[in-house]
Amino acid sequence: MTDILPTAEDVRIASTRLRSRIMPSPILESEELNRRTGCRVLIKAESLQHGGSFKIRGALNGLLGLSQSERRAGVVTFSSGNHAQGVALAARRLGMQATIVMPRDAPRIKRLGTEQAGARVVLYDRYTEDRERIGADLAARSGALLLPPFDHPGIIAGQGTVGLEIARFARDSGVRLEALYSPCGGGGLIAGCALAMEAIFPECDLFAVEPEGYAETKRSLESGRRQRVRGDPPTLCDALMAPTPGAITFAINRRRLAGGLEVPDARAAQGVAFAARYLKLVLEPSGAIALAALLDGAAAARECVAVVLSGANVDPERLCEIIAGHPDP
C-alpha cells in the first residue's frame, strides 16, 4: 500500500477540489501566546472548521474521488469521533449513506454530532473488539467503501490542505516559517502538512505532538520502524489513541518530520484552559495538545512557528471541569 504515496501535487489538487465546499479556517495570533513562547505563533484554528475539526477535509476529498456507482454503495469507517463526524457530514453532502463504527466510550458530543449528520452508528468496545475488523465486515457485507481515518492517500491529501493554507498565509505575509507543531494520532494530518510544506517552506521543521502513552510516531521515528502502543494507557486525548502509525503516513513522516513530542494529560488540559481564557476558543484536549507543547517551551529560540488547533469536540462537563481546574493557565 505504501507504493501509492500522495504527493504535494495531490494536496494542491485537494485544495482546489475543496475550495467551494469548505471554508479556510482562520489563522490567528495572540500577544499572550507570543509572549509566553518568545516567538511569533501562527494559530491555525481548525477547531472552527465544519464538524469542529479538520477531519471533513480528508473525508470530503476521499469521497469526492468516488464514481457515482461507488457513492451509491455508501461508505463505512471507524473512528472515536472526529473522523466519524467528518465522514457523516461529507456523505450527507454527497447523498451517500454512512455507517460509522464508534467506541462506546466516545465523547457524547461526537456521537450525537455523527448521528445528527445522518450516519448509522455501530458501537464497539475499544478494549476488547477490533474496530478495523468490524468495519471491514460491514463494508464487505454491504459493498460499501471502507474509508479509514488516516491511512489513505485521499485522506492525507485532504488533511494536507491545513498545512497548505498555513504555508500560503506565511508566504503572503512575508514571514519565514521555521516550524509547525500538529496533534498526531495515526499521522494523517502531520503527513499531509509535511507534503504541503515541501514546495513553499522545505526547510520548515515539523513536529508530531502526541499524548503521553500514545507517542508511537515519536518512538517510530526514533527507531526507524512502526511501533505499537503498550497496553491501554488512559488519556484525556481520545482522538489521538491510534495504536500505531499508519503504513502510508509513516512512510511520509519518517523522511520529513523533525521529530515527535510527548505531552502529559495535565499539560493538554492546560492548553484547553489557555485557549478558553486567552484565545476565546473551545478546544478538546486532543485539539489543544500542540498548543500545550508550545506553552511548555517547545518553540524556544525560534522566531516564527505555526500550531494546529485540530478539534473542538469536547463534552461540556469535561470542558467546565478542565477550566475550573486551571483558573490561571
Secondary structure, DSSP 8 states (H G I E B T S, - for coil): -TTS---HHHHHHHHHHHTTTS----EE--HHHHHHHTSEEEEEEGGGSGGGBTHHHHHHHHHHTS-HHHHHH-EEEE-SSHHHHHHHHHHHHTT--EEEEEETTS-HHHHHHHHHTT-EEEEE-TTTS-HHHHHHHHHHHHT-EE--SSSSHHHHHHHHHHHHHHHHHHHHHT----EEEEE-SSSHHHHHHHHHHHHH-TT-EEEEEEETT--HHHHHHHHSS-----S----S-GGG--SS--HHHHHHHHHH--EEEEE-HHHHHHHHHHIIIII-----HHHHHHHHHHHTTTTTT-SEEEEEE-B----HHHHHHHHHH-S--
